[in-house]
Amino acid sequence: MELIDKILSKIHIRSFSILIAALFAIAGIYMIYHGIRDEGAINISSAIITGKIKSGLVGVTLVFLGAMISLACIIVKPARQKVKIKTNNGYLEWEGTVNSIRSLIRQMESMVDQLNK
């Protein structure tokens, strides 16, 4: 169980997304190289964009999808969190980006340690 916890603490959503995008691109290139032809369509629906991507080569669609996921990972910045703890002497504040819940807990534990000193 410790191994799984260690692996999950190291996995970040951006890293996972880039890995999936790379796998899509590699699979798409493989399909293009080997001439695998199949009709494919992807419906995209969000608050910003709605549309349909249709291709006669499913490999091209996978490469395009991988490129869009990679682009989104590069453009979107991680959210900044702000933690404020009230103490007898005032407030202790921390602000920054956290990539996992475990790292947030570690940051909060260090803040509590600072309070106890």
Biopython code that builds the backbone (N, CA, C, O; Angstrom):
import numpy as np
from Bio.PDB.StructureBuilder import StructureBuilder

atoms = [
    (1, "MET", "N", (0.819, -1.191, 0.000)),
    (1, "MET", "CA", (0.000, 0.000, 0.000)),
    (1, "MET", "C", (0.867, 1.261, 0.000)),
    (1, "MET", "O", (0.492, 2.275, -0.588)),
    (2, "GLU", "N", (2.015, 1.198, 0.653)),
    (2, "GLU", "CA", (2.906, 2.356, 0.683)),
    (2, "GLU", "C", (3.417, 2.695, -0.713)),
    (2, "GLU", "O", (3.573, 3.869, -1.050)),
    (3, "LEU", "N", (3.678, 1.672, -1.524)),
    (3, "LEU", "CA", (4.157, 1.903, -2.884)),
    (3, "LEU", "C", (3.106, 2.650, -3.700)),
    (3, "LEU", "O", (3.436, 3.577, -4.440)),
    (4, "ILE", "N", (1.844, 2.250, -3.568)),
    (4, "ILE", "CA", (0.768, 2.921, -4.292)),
    (4, "ILE", "C", (0.635, 4.369, -3.829)),
    (4, "ILE", "O", (0.474, 5.270, -4.652)),
    (5, "ASP", "N", (0.700, 4.598, -2.519)),
    (5, "ASP", "CA", (0.633, 5.970, -1.997)),
    (5, "ASP", "C", (1.792, 6.810, -2.504)),
    (5, "ASP", "O", (1.616, 7.987, -2.818)),
    (6, "LYS", "N", (2.971, 6.217, -2.585)),
    (6, "LYS", "CA", (4.141, 6.951, -3.072)),
    (6, "LYS", "C", (3.980, 7.304, -4.556)),
    (6, "LYS", "O", (4.304, 8.417, -4.971)),
    (7, "ILE", "N", (3.485, 6.360, -5.346)),
    (7, "ILE", "CA", (3.276, 6.615, -6.773)),
    (7, "ILE", "C", (2.209, 7.689, -6.963)),
    (7, "ILE", "O", (2.386, 8.602, -7.770)),
    (8, "LEU", "N", (1.093, 7.584, -6.219)),
    (8, "LEU", "CA", (0.015, 8.562, -6.366)),
    (8, "LEU", "C", (0.442, 9.952, -5.920)),
    (8, "LEU", "O", (-0.045, 10.945, -6.461)),
    (9, "SER", "N", (1.340, 10.044, -4.946)),
    (9, "SER", "CA", (1.799, 11.361, -4.509)),
    (9, "SER", "C", (2.704, 12.011, -5.546)),
    (9, "SER", "O", (2.842, 13.234, -5.560)),
    (10, "LYS", "N", (3.322, 11.217, -6.412)),
    (10, "LYS", "CA", (4.218, 11.754, -7.443)),
    (10, "LYS", "C", (3.495, 12.104, -8.731)),
    (10, "LYS", "O", (4.025, 12.858, -9.547)),
    (11, "ILE", "N", (2.287, 11.567, -8.931)),
    (11, "ILE", "CA", (1.553, 11.812, -10.165)),
    (11, "ILE", "C", (0.854, 13.169, -10.076)),
    (11, "ILE", "O", (0.108, 13.429, -9.132)),
    (12, "HIS", "N", (1.095, 14.018, -11.049)),
    (12, "HIS", "CA", (0.436, 15.308, -11.132)),
    (12, "HIS", "C", (-0.458, 15.285, -12.367)),
    (12, "HIS", "O", (-0.163, 14.586, -13.336)),
    (13, "ILE", "N", (-1.522, 16.028, -12.336)),
    (13, "ILE", "CA", (-2.483, 16.002, -13.430)),
    (13, "ILE", "C", (-1.868, 16.478, -14.741)),
    (13, "ILE", "O", (-2.220, 15.976, -15.808)),
    (14, "ARG", "N", (-0.952, 17.441, -14.671)),
    (14, "ARG", "CA", (-0.315, 17.915, -15.901)),
    (14, "ARG", "C", (0.573, 16.827, -16.505)),
    (14, "ARG", "O", (0.558, 16.606, -17.716)),
    (15, "SER", "N", (1.337, 16.160, -15.665)),
    (15, "SER", "CA", (2.204, 15.089, -16.157)),
    (15, "SER", "C", (1.372, 13.970, -16.777)),
    (15, "SER", "O", (1.712, 13.438, -17.833)),
    (16, "PHE", "N", (0.295, 13.630, -16.114)),
    (16, "PHE", "CA", (-0.584, 12.578, -16.613)),
    (16, "PHE", "C", (-1.207, 12.993, -17.948)),
    (16, "PHE", "O", (-1.307, 12.178, -18.865)),
    (17, "SER", "N", (-1.622, 14.252, -18.058)),
    (17, "SER", "CA", (-2.227, 14.740, -19.304)),
    (17, "SER", "C", (-1.227, 14.737, -20.452)),
    (17, "SER", "O", (-1.567, 14.366, -21.575)),
    (18, "ILE", "N", (0.002, 15.149, -20.173)),
    (18, "ILE", "CA", (1.042, 15.135, -21.211)),
    (18, "ILE", "C", (1.331, 13.699, -21.643)),
    (18, "ILE", "O", (1.541, 13.442, -22.829)),
    (19, "LEU", "N", (1.344, 12.766, -20.700)),
    (19, "LEU", "CA", (1.564, 11.356, -21.032)),
    (19, "LEU", "C", (0.453, 10.842, -21.949)),
    (19, "LEU", "O", (0.735, 10.175, -22.945)),
    (20, "ILE", "N", (-0.792, 11.142, -21.625)),
    (20, "ILE", "CA", (-1.923, 10.715, -22.461)),
    (20, "ILE", "C", (-1.827, 11.349, -23.850)),
    (20, "ILE", "O", (-2.073, 10.681, -24.855)),
    (21, "ALA", "N", (-1.471, 12.632, -23.908)),
    (21, "ALA", "CA", (-1.329, 13.313, -25.203)),
    (21, "ALA", "C", (-0.236, 12.658, -26.041)),
    (21, "ALA", "O", (-0.402, 12.465, -27.245)),
    (22, "ALA", "N", (0.883, 12.317, -25.402)),
    (22, "ALA", "CA", (1.974, 11.655, -26.131)),
    (22, "ALA", "C", (1.531, 10.287, -26.638)),
    (22, "ALA", "O", (1.864, 9.907, -27.761)),
    (23, "LEU", "N", (0.785, 9.545, -25.825)),
    (23, "LEU", "CA", (0.291, 8.231, -26.263)),
    (23, "LEU", "C", (-0.667, 8.376, -27.448)),
    (23, "LEU", "O", (-0.619, 7.578, -28.384)),
    (24, "PHE", "N", (-1.534, 9.386, -27.413)),
    (24, "PHE", "CA", (-2.424, 9.638, -28.558)),
    (24, "PHE", "C", (-1.612, 9.934, -29.812)),
    (24, "PHE", "O", (-1.876, 9.382, -30.880)),
    (25, "ALA", "N", (-0.623, 10.809, -29.671)),
    (25, "ALA", "CA", (0.193, 11.187, -30.833)),
    (25, "ALA", "C", (0.961, 9.990, -31.389)),
    (25, "ALA", "O", (1.013, 9.798, -32.604)),
    (26, "ILE", "N", (1.551, 9.194, -30.518)),
    (26, "ILE", "CA", (2.300, 8.015, -30.954)),
    (26, "ILE", "C", (1.372, 7.016, -31.648)),
    (26, "ILE", "O", (1.714, 6.464, -32.694)),
    (27, "ALA", "N", (0.193, 6.789, -31.055)),
    (27, "ALA", "CA", (-0.765, 5.868, -31.674)),
    (27, "ALA", "C", (-1.219, 6.403, -33.030)),
    (27, "ALA", "O", (-1.369, 5.635, -33.980)),
    (28, "GLY", "N", (-1.437, 7.715, -33.126)),
    (28, "GLY", "CA", (-1.848, 8.314, -34.395)),
    (28, "GLY", "C", (-0.777, 8.195, -35.462)),
    (28, "GLY", "O", (-1.073, 7.866, -36.610)),
    (29, "ILE", "N", (0.473, 8.461, -35.085)),
    (29, "ILE", "CA", (1.587, 8.333, -36.038)),
    (29, "ILE", "C", (1.736, 6.888, -36.501)),
    (29, "ILE", "O", (1.989, 6.630, -37.678)),
    (30, "TYR", "N", (1.580, 5.950, -35.573)),
    (30, "TYR", "CA", (1.640, 4.527, -35.915)),
    (30, "TYR", "C", (0.552, 4.174, -36.938)),
    (30, "TYR", "O", (0.809, 3.465, -37.912)),
    (31, "MET", "N", (-0.656, 4.675, -36.705)),
    (31, "MET", "CA", (-1.763, 4.377, -37.620)),
    (31, "MET", "C", (-1.543, 5.006, -38.996)),
    (31, "MET", "O", (-1.843, 4.389, -40.018)),
    (32, "ILE", "N", (-1.022, 6.229, -39.021)),
    (32, "ILE", "CA", (-0.737, 6.878, -40.303)),
    (32, "ILE", "C", (0.351, 6.110, -41.043)),
    (32, "ILE", "O", (0.227, 5.853, -42.241)),
    (33, "TYR", "N", (1.419, 5.742, -40.334)),
    (33, "TYR", "CA", (2.550, 5.041, -40.952)),
    (33, "TYR", "C", (2.120, 3.706, -41.547)),
    (33, "TYR", "O", (2.570, 3.335, -42.631)),
    (34, "HIS", "N", (1.248, 2.979, -40.844)),
    (34, "HIS", "CA", (0.822, 1.665, -41.323)),
    (34, "HIS", "C", (-0.416, 1.736, -42.219)),
    (34, "HIS", "O", (-0.932, 0.702, -42.643)),
    (35, "GLY", "N", (-0.892, 2.939, -42.505)),
    (35, "GLY", "CA", (-2.004, 3.096, -43.440)),
    (35, "GLY", "C", (-3.343, 2.623, -42.913)),
    (35, "GLY", "O", (-4.203, 2.214, -43.694)),
    (36, "ILE", "N", (-3.532, 2.670, -41.627)),
    (36, "ILE", "CA", (-4.818, 2.262, -41.049)),
    (36, "ILE", "C", (-5.824, 3.376, -41.318)),
    (36, "ILE", "O", (-5.671, 4.497, -40.833)),
    (37, "ARG", "N", (-6.844, 3.056, -42.090)),
    (37, "ARG", "CA", (-7.862, 4.051, -42.451)),
    (37, "ARG", "C", (-9.187, 3.642, -41.822)),
    (37, "ARG", "O", (-9.637, 2.502, -41.938)),
    (38, "ASP", "N", (-9.778, 4.596, -41.166)),
    (38, "ASP", "CA", (-11.096, 4.387, -40.591)),
    (38, "ASP", "C", (-11.711, 5.760, -40.383)),
    (38, "ASP", "O", (-11.017, 6.725, -40.063)),
    (39, "GLU", "N", (-12.987, 5.831, -40.563)),
    (39, "GLU", "CA", (-13.690, 7.097, -40.362)),
    (39, "GLU", "C", (-13.809, 7.339, -38.867)),
    (39, "GLU", "O", (-14.226, 6.454, -38.119)),
    (40, "GLY", "N", (-13.446, 8.522, -38.439)),
    (40, "GLY", "CA", (-13.520, 8.853, -37.026)),
    (40, "GLY", "C", (-14.079, 10.244, -36.835)),
    (40, "GLY", "O", (-13.853, 11.137, -37.651)),
    (41, "ALA", "N", (-14.814, 10.421, -35.748)),
    (41, "ALA", "CA", (-15.375, 11.732, -35.426)),
    (41, "ALA", "C", (-15.342, 11.918, -33.917)),
    (41, "ALA", "O", (-15.581, 10.984, -33.152)),
    (42, "ILE", "N", (-15.043, 13.137, -33.508)),
    (42, "ILE", "CA", (-15.015, 13.478, -32.090)),
    (42, "ILE", "C", (-15.896, 14.708, -31.900)),
    (42, "ILE", "O", (-15.701, 15.726, -32.564)),
    (43, "ASN", "N", (-16.861, 14.611, -30.996)),
    (43, "ASN", "CA", (-17.705, 15.755, -30.662)),
    (43, "ASN", "C", (-17.061, 16.503, -29.503)),
    (43, "ASN", "O", (-16.770, 15.921, -28.458)),
    (44, "ILE", "N", (-16.843, 17.797, -29.699)),
    (44, "ILE", "CA", (-16.256, 18.629, -28.659)),
    (44, "ILE", "C", (-17.326, 19.603, -28.189)),
    (44, "ILE", "O", (-17.931, 20.315, -28.991)),
    (45, "SER", "N", (-17.552, 19.624, -26.884)),
    (45, "SER", "CA", (-18.555, 20.513, -26.337)),
    (45, "SER", "C", (-18.047, 21.069, -25.013)),
    (45, "SER", "O", (-17.791, 20.312, -24.077)),
    (46, "SER", "N", (-17.902, 22.378, -24.933)),
    (46, "SER", "CA", (-17.502, 23.030, -23.692)),
    (46, "SER", "C", (-18.163, 24.395, -23.635)),
    (46, "SER", "O", (-18.928, 24.761, -24.528)),
    (47, "ALA", "N", (-17.871, 25.141, -22.591)),
    (47, "ALA", "CA", (-18.446, 26.477, -22.454)),
    (47, "ALA", "C", (-17.896, 27.421, -23.516)),
    (47, "ALA", "O", (-18.557, 28.393, -23.882)),
    (48, "ILE", "N", (-16.698, 27.143, -24.010)),
    (48, "ILE", "CA", (-16.045, 28.035, -24.964)),
    (48, "ILE", "C", (-16.233, 27.561, -26.400)),
    (48, "ILE", "O", (-16.531, 28.360, -27.288)),
    (49, "ILE", "N", (-16.058, 26.254, -26.626)),
    (49, "ILE", "CA", (-16.033, 25.717, -27.990)),
    (49, "ILE", "C", (-17.017, 24.558, -28.106)),
    (49, "ILE", "O", (-17.111, 23.712, -27.216)),
    (50, "THR", "N", (-17.741, 24.535, -29.209)),
    (50, "THR", "CA", (-18.534, 23.356, -29.558)),
    (50, "THR", "C", (-18.271, 23.054, -31.026)),
    (50, "THR", "O", (-18.170, 23.958, -31.855)),
    (51, "GLY", "N", (-18.163, 21.786, -31.326)),
    (51, "GLY", "CA", (-17.906, 21.418, -32.708)),
    (51, "GLY", "C", (-17.702, 19.930, -32.858)),
    (51, "GLY", "O", (-17.856, 19.157, -31.912)),
    (52, "LYS", "N", (-17.354, 19.553, -34.065)),
    (52, "LYS", "CA", (-17.141, 18.143, -34.381)),
    (52, "LYS", "C", (-15.921, 18.041, -35.277)),
    (52, "LYS", "O", (-15.815, 18.735, -36.287)),
    (53, "ILE", "N", (-15.003, 17.169, -34.895)),
    (53, "ILE", "CA", (-13.817, 16.906, -35.703)),
    (53, "ILE", "C", (-14.060, 15.578, -36.408)),
    (53, "ILE", "O", (-14.316, 14.559, -35.767)),
    (54, "LYS", "N", (-13.977, 15.605, -37.732)),
    (54, "LYS", "CA", (-14.232, 14.395, -38.511)),
    (54, "LYS", "C", (-13.054, 14.170, -39.444)),
    (54, "LYS", "O", (-12.571, 15.103, -40.085)),
    (55, "SER", "N", (-12.596, 12.932, -39.516)),
    (55, "SER", "CA", (-11.436, 12.621, -40.347)),
    (55, "SER", "C", (-11.587, 11.242, -40.957)),
    (55, "SER", "O", (-12.171, 10.336, -40.362)),
    (56, "GLY", "N", (-11.046, 11.103, -42.159)),
    (56, "GLY", "CA", (-11.005, 9.802, -42.814)),
    (56, "GLY", "C", (-9.849, 8.968, -42.292)),
    (56, "GLY", "O", (-9.852, 7.742, -42.404)),
    (57, "LEU", "N", (-8.882, 9.628, -41.732)),
    (57, "LEU", "CA", (-7.754, 8.938, -41.109)),
    (57, "LEU", "C", (-7.834, 9.129, -39.596)),
    (57, "LEU", "O", (-7.642, 10.233, -39.088)),
    (58, "VAL", "N", (-8.115, 8.060, -38.898)),
    (58, "VAL", "CA", (-8.243, 8.155, -37.447)),
    (58, "VAL", "C", (-6.898, 8.546, -36.815)),
    (58, "VAL", "O", (-6.878, 9.143, -35.738)),
    (59, "GLY", "N", (-5.794, 8.221, -37.460)),
    (59, "GLY", "CA", (-4.477, 8.596, -36.945)),
    (59, "GLY", "C", (-4.286, 10.097, -36.903)),
    (59, "GLY", "O", (-3.704, 10.628, -35.957)),
    (60, "VAL", "N", (-4.773, 10.785, -37.928)),
    (60, "VAL", "CA", (-4.681, 12.252, -37.955)),
    (60, "VAL", "C", (-5.490, 12.851, -36.809)),
    (60, "VAL", "O", (-5.062, 13.811, -36.167)),
    (61, "THR", "N", (-6.656, 12.276, -36.561)),
    (61, "THR", "CA", (-7.500, 12.744, -35.464)),
    (61, "THR", "C", (-6.794, 12.557, -34.123)),
    (61, "THR", "O", (-6.838, 13.448, -33.275)),
    (62, "LEU", "N", (-6.148, 11.421, -33.922)),
    (62, "LEU", "CA", (-5.437, 11.179, -32.667)),
    (62, "LEU", "C", (-4.253, 12.129, -32.491)),
    (62, "LEU", "O", (-4.014, 12.625, -31.390)),
    (63, "VAL", "N", (-3.520, 12.380, -33.561)),
    (63, "VAL", "CA", (-2.401, 13.324, -33.481)),
    (63, "VAL", "C", (-2.923, 14.716, -33.143)),
    (63, "VAL", "O", (-2.337, 15.409, -32.311)),
    (64, "PHE", "N", (-4.019, 15.136, -33.779)),
    (64, "PHE", "CA", (-4.614, 16.439, -33.503)),
    (64, "PHE", "C", (-5.076, 16.530, -32.050)),
    (64, "PHE", "O", (-4.827, 17.533, -31.380)),
    (65, "LEU", "N", (-5.739, 15.500, -31.567)),
    (65, "LEU", "CA", (-6.215, 15.485, -30.182)),
    (65, "LEU", "C", (-5.048, 15.544, -29.206)),
    (65, "LEU", "O", (-5.113, 16.266, -28.211)),
    (66, "GLY", "N", (-3.981, 14.794, -29.476)),
    (66, "GLY", "CA", (-2.788, 14.841, -28.627)),
    (66, "GLY", "C", (-2.156, 16.219, -28.615)),
    (66, "GLY", "O", (-1.707, 16.689, -27.570)),
    (67, "ALA", "N", (-2.118, 16.872, -29.774)),
    (67, "ALA", "CA", (-1.558, 18.228, -29.849)),
    (67, "ALA", "C", (-2.409, 19.213, -29.066)),
    (67, "ALA", "O", (-1.860, 20.091, -28.400)),
    (68, "MET", "N", (-3.736, 19.097, -29.123)),
    (68, "MET", "CA", (-4.614, 20.002, -28.385)),
    (68, "MET", "C", (-4.479, 19.811, -26.872)),
    (68, "MET", "O", (-4.488, 20.787, -26.122)),
    (69, "ILE", "N", (-4.357, 18.569, -26.425)),
    (69, "ILE", "CA", (-4.172, 18.311, -24.994)),
    (69, "ILE", "C", (-2.840, 18.887, -24.532)),
    (69, "ILE", "O", (-2.768, 19.509, -23.472)),
    (70, "SER", "N", (-1.785, 18.686, -25.319)),
    (70, "SER", "CA", (-0.466, 19.239, -24.967)),
    (70, "SER", "C", (-0.510, 20.750, -24.905)),
    (70, "SER", "O", (0.040, 21.350, -23.982)),
    (71, "LEU", "N", (-1.152, 21.368, -25.871)),
    (71, "LEU", "CA", (-1.264, 22.824, -25.906)),
    (71, "LEU", "C", (-2.013, 23.343, -24.682)),
    (71, "LEU", "O", (-1.617, 24.345, -24.087)),
    (72, "ALA", "N", (-3.091, 22.665, -24.309)),
    (72, "ALA", "CA", (-3.851, 23.070, -23.122)),
    (72, "ALA", "C", (-3.002, 22.955, -21.856)),
    (72, "ALA", "O", (-3.087, 23.805, -20.970)),
    (73, "CYS", "N", (-2.188, 21.910, -21.773)),
    (73, "CYS", "CA", (-1.321, 21.734, -20.592)),
    (73, "CYS", "C", (-0.259, 22.822, -20.511)),
    (73, "CYS", "O", (0.130, 23.234, -19.418)),
    (74, "ILE", "N", (0.204, 23.284, -21.654)),
    (74, "ILE", "CA", (1.235, 24.323, -21.664)),
    (74, "ILE", "C", (0.631, 25.690, -21.337)),
    (74, "ILE", "O", (1.241, 26.480, -20.616)),
    (75, "ILE", "N", (-0.559, 25.973, -21.862)),
    (75, "ILE", "CA", (-1.169, 27.293, -21.701)),
    (75, "ILE", "C", (-1.767, 27.497, -20.301)),
    (75, "ILE", "O", (-1.587, 28.558, -19.703)),
    (76, "VAL", "N", (-2.471, 26.492, -19.780)),
    (76, "VAL", "CA", (-3.177, 26.631, -18.508)),
    (76, "VAL", "C", (-2.179, 26.561, -17.351)),
    (76, "VAL", "O", (-1.387, 25.623, -17.256)),
    (77, "LYS", "N", (-2.228, 27.558, -16.484)),
    (77, "LYS", "CA", (-1.346, 27.602, -15.320)),
    (77, "LYS", "C", (-2.047, 26.959, -14.120)),
    (77, "LYS", "O", (-3.273, 27.015, -14.020)),
    (78, "PRO", "N", (-1.286, 26.353, -13.216)),
    (78, "PRO", "CA", (-1.916, 25.763, -12.033)),
    (78, "PRO", "C", (-2.500, 26.852, -11.131)),
    (78, "PRO", "O", (-1.979, 27.965, -11.058)),
    (79, "ALA", "N", (-3.572, 26.513, -10.459)),
    (79, "ALA", "CA", (-4.229, 27.470, -9.565)),
    (79, "ALA", "C", (-3.363, 27.740, -8.336)),
    (79, "ALA", "O", (-2.631, 26.868, -7.868)),
    (80, "ARG", "N", (-3.460, 28.942, -7.836)),
    (80, "ARG", "CA", (-2.739, 29.312, -6.625)),
    (80, "ARG", "C", (-3.695, 29.174, -5.446)),
    (80, "ARG", "O", (-4.849, 29.598, -5.507)),
    (81, "GLN", "N", (-3.193, 28.575, -4.381)),
    (81, "GLN", "CA", (-3.971, 28.422, -3.166)),
    (81, "GLN", "C", (-3.455, 29.395, -2.115)),
    (81, "GLN", "O", (-2.290, 29.790, -2.119)),
    (82, "LYS", "N", (-4.349, 29.763, -1.225)),
    (82, "LYS", "CA", (-3.971, 30.641, -0.127)),
    (82, "LYS", "C", (-4.516, 30.037, 1.154)),
    (82, "LYS", "O", (-5.711, 29.759, 1.259)),
    (83, "VAL", "N", (-3.631, 29.832, 2.134)),
    (83, "VAL", "CA", (-4.017, 29.254, 3.420)),
    (83, "VAL", "C", (-3.716, 30.283, 4.491)),
    (83, "VAL", "O", (-2.625, 30.853, 4.527)),
    (84, "LYS", "N", (-4.688, 30.522, 5.368)),
    (84, "LYS", "CA", (-4.526, 31.499, 6.443)),
    (84, "LYS", "C", (-4.959, 30.825, 7.738)),
    (84, "LYS", "O", (-6.091, 30.354, 7.849)),
    (85, "ILE", "N", (-4.059, 30.777, 8.717)),
    (85, "ILE", "CA", (-4.346, 30.137, 10.000)),
    (85, "ILE", "C", (-4.316, 31.204, 11.090)),
    (85, "ILE", "O", (-3.356, 31.966, 11.208)),
    (86, "LYS", "N", (-5.384, 31.244, 11.882)),
    (86, "LYS", "CA", (-5.458, 32.210, 12.978)),
    (86, "LYS", "C", (-4.770, 31.610, 14.203)),
    (86, "LYS", "O", (-5.023, 30.465, 14.578)),
    (87, "THR", "N", (-3.898, 32.404, 14.814)),
    (87, "THR", "CA", (-3.188, 31.961, 16.020)),
    (87, "THR", "C", (-3.426, 32.971, 17.134)),
    (87, "THR", "O", (-4.088, 33.989, 16.932)),
    (88, "ASN", "N", (-2.886, 32.684, 18.295)),
    (88, "ASN", "CA", (-2.998, 33.619, 19.413)),
    (88, "ASN", "C", (-2.237, 34.906, 19.125)),
    (88, "ASN", "O", (-2.617, 35.976, 19.599)),
    (89, "ASN", "N", (-1.169, 34.804, 18.354)),
    (89, "ASN", "CA", (-0.320, 35.958, 18.063)),
    (89, "ASN", "C", (-0.709, 36.680, 16.779)),
    (89, "ASN", "O", (-0.069, 37.667, 16.418)),
    (90, "GLY", "N", (-1.722, 36.222, 16.093)),
    (90, "GLY", "CA", (-2.113, 36.844, 14.830)),
    (90, "GLY", "C", (-2.458, 35.785, 13.800)),
    (90, "GLY", "O", (-3.145, 34.807, 14.096)),
    (91, "TYR", "N", (-1.974, 35.994, 12.588)),
    (91, "TYR", "CA", (-2.263, 35.076, 11.493)),
    (91, "TYR", "C", (-0.968, 34.580, 10.869)),
    (91, "TYR", "O", (0.030, 35.299, 10.809)),
    (92, "LEU", "N", (-1.007, 33.341, 10.409)),
    (92, "LEU", "CA", (0.097, 32.768, 9.652)),
    (92, "LEU", "C", (-0.461, 32.463, 8.269)),
    (92, "LEU", "O", (-1.456, 31.750, 8.142)),
    (93, "GLU", "N", (0.181, 33.005, 7.226)),
    (93, "GLU", "CA", (-0.330, 32.850, 5.870)),
    (93, "GLU", "C", (0.666, 32.114, 4.984)),
    (93, "GLU", "O", (1.880, 32.233, 5.147)),
    (94, "TRP", "N", (0.123, 31.355, 4.049)),
    (94, "TRP", "CA", (0.920, 30.701, 3.017)),
    (94, "TRP", "C", (0.164, 30.822, 1.704)),
    (94, "TRP", "O", (-1.054, 30.652, 1.658)),
    (95, "GLU", "N", (0.899, 31.118, 0.637)),
    (95, "GLU", "CA", (0.293, 31.199, -0.687)),
    (95, "GLU", "C", (1.232, 30.559, -1.694)),
    (95, "GLU", "O", (2.440, 30.794, -1.655)),
    (96, "GLY", "N", (0.688, 29.753, -2.593)),
    (96, "GLY", "CA", (1.507, 29.104, -3.612)),
    (96, "GLY", "C", (0.697, 28.111, -4.413)),
    (96, "GLY", "O", (-0.523, 28.020, -4.274)),
    (97, "THR", "N", (1.394, 27.368, -5.250)),
    (97, "THR", "CA", (0.726, 26.337, -6.042)),
    (97, "THR", "C", (1.027, 24.975, -5.437)),
    (97, "THR", "O", (2.138, 24.707, -4.980)),
    (98, "VAL", "N", (0.029, 24.140, -5.446)),
    (98, "VAL", "CA", (0.154, 22.792, -4.907)),
    (98, "VAL", "C", (-0.308, 21.836, -5.988)),
    (98, "VAL", "O", (-1.386, 22.003, -6.559)),
    (99, "ASN", "N", (0.515, 20.828, -6.267)),
    (99, "ASN", "CA", (0.189, 19.879, -7.332)),
    (99, "ASN", "C", (-0.549, 18.647, -6.843)),
    (99, "ASN", "O", (-1.098, 17.898, -7.651)),
    (100, "SER", "N", (-0.574, 18.422, -5.532)),
    (100, "SER", "CA", (-1.302, 17.276, -5.010)),
    (100, "SER", "C", (-1.772, 17.577, -3.591)),
    (100, "SER", "O", (-1.262, 18.487, -2.937)),
    (101, "ILE", "N", (-2.728, 16.818, -3.131)),
    (101, "ILE", "CA", (-3.260, 17.001, -1.776)),
    (101, "ILE", "C", (-2.177, 16.714, -0.745)),
    (101, "ILE", "O", (-2.091, 17.403, 0.272)),
    (102, "ARG", "N", (-1.357, 15.713, -0.997)),
    (102, "ARG", "CA", (-0.303, 15.374, -0.040)),
    (102, "ARG", "C", (0.692, 16.522, 0.133)),
    (102, "ARG", "O", (1.143, 16.785, 1.248)),
    (103, "SER", "N", (1.034, 17.205, -0.956)),
    (103, "SER", "CA", (1.964, 18.323, -0.828)),
    (103, "SER", "C", (1.310, 19.479, -0.081)),
    (103, "SER", "O", (1.995, 20.200, 0.645)),
    (104, "LEU", "N", (0.002, 19.674, -0.239)),
    (104, "LEU", "CA", (-0.703, 20.698, 0.530)),
    (104, "LEU", "C", (-0.673, 20.348, 2.011)),
    (104, "LEU", "O", (-0.453, 21.222, 2.851)),
    (105, "ILE", "N", (-0.893, 19.077, 2.339)),
    (105, "ILE", "CA", (-0.853, 18.653, 3.738)),
    (105, "ILE", "C", (0.541, 18.867, 4.310)),
    (105, "ILE", "O", (0.674, 19.315, 5.449)),
    (106, "ARG", "N", (1.587, 18.556, 3.539)),
    (106, "ARG", "CA", (2.960, 18.792, 4.012)),
    (106, "ARG", "C", (3.205, 20.276, 4.269)),
    (106, "ARG", "O", (3.835, 20.637, 5.263)),
    (107, "GLN", "N", (2.713, 21.135, 3.379)),
    (107, "GLN", "CA", (2.871, 22.577, 3.561)),
    (107, "GLN", "C", (2.153, 23.047, 4.825)),
    (107, "GLN", "O", (2.683, 23.868, 5.574)),
    (108, "MET", "N", (0.953, 22.529, 5.059)),
    (108, "MET", "CA", (0.205, 22.924, 6.248)),
    (108, "MET", "C", (0.878, 22.406, 7.513)),
    (108, "MET", "O", (0.891, 23.095, 8.533)),
    (109, "GLU", "N", (1.445, 21.182, 7.458)),
    (109, "GLU", "CA", (2.173, 20.659, 8.616)),
    (109, "GLU", "C", (3.382, 21.525, 8.945)),
    (109, "GLU", "O", (3.694, 21.744, 10.115)),
    (110, "SER", "N", (4.066, 22.020, 7.904)),
    (110, "SER", "CA", (5.220, 22.896, 8.163)),
    (110, "SER", "C", (4.772, 24.212, 8.780)),
    (110, "SER", "O", (5.486, 24.796, 9.596)),
    (111, "MET", "N", (3.575, 24.685, 8.387)),
    (111, "MET", "CA", (3.052, 25.905, 8.989)),
    (111, "MET", "C", (2.735, 25.683, 10.456)),
    (111, "MET", "O", (3.020, 26.547, 11.285)),
    (112, "VAL", "N", (2.151, 24.543, 10.792)),
    (112, "VAL", "CA", (1.842, 24.223, 12.185)),
    (112, "VAL", "C", (3.131, 24.100, 12.991)),
    (112, "VAL", "O", (3.189, 24.541, 14.138)),
    (113, "ASP", "N", (4.171, 23.499, 12.396)),
    (113, "ASP", "CA", (5.454, 23.402, 13.071)),
    (113, "ASP", "C", (6.026, 24.785, 13.364)),
    (113, "ASP", "O", (6.619, 24.997, 14.422)),
    (114, "GLN", "N", (5.856, 25.730, 12.437)),
    (114, "GLN", "CA", (6.312, 27.091, 12.664)),
    (114, "GLN", "C", (5.555, 27.743, 13.813)),
    (114, "GLN", "O", (6.119, 28.520, 14.583)),
    (115, "LEU", "N", (4.262, 27.414, 13.920)),
    (115, "LEU", "CA", (3.467, 27.973, 15.018)),
    (115, "LEU", "C", (3.915, 27.432, 16.366)),
    (115, "LEU", "O", (3.877, 28.150, 17.365)),
    (116, "ASN", "N", (4.335, 26.183, 16.407)),
    (116, "ASN", "CA", (4.733, 25.542, 17.664)),
    (116, "ASN", "C", (6.110, 25.973, 18.149)),
    (116, "ASN", "O", (6.466, 25.715, 19.299)),
    (117, "LYS", "N", (6.894, 26.630, 17.287)),
    (117, "LYS", "CA", (8.241, 27.062, 17.689)),
    (117, "LYS", "C", (8.199, 28.285, 18.544)),
    (117, "LYS", "O", (9.245, 28.779, 18.966)),
]
sb = StructureBuilder()
sb.init_structure("model")
sb.init_model(0)
sb.init_chain("A")
sb.init_seg("    ")
for serial, (resi, resn, name, xyz) in enumerate(atoms, 1):
    if name == "N":
        sb.init_residue(resn, " ", resi, " ")
    sb.init_atom(name, np.array(xyz, "f"), 0.0, 1.0, " ", f" {name:<3s}", serial, name[0])
structure = sb.get_structure()
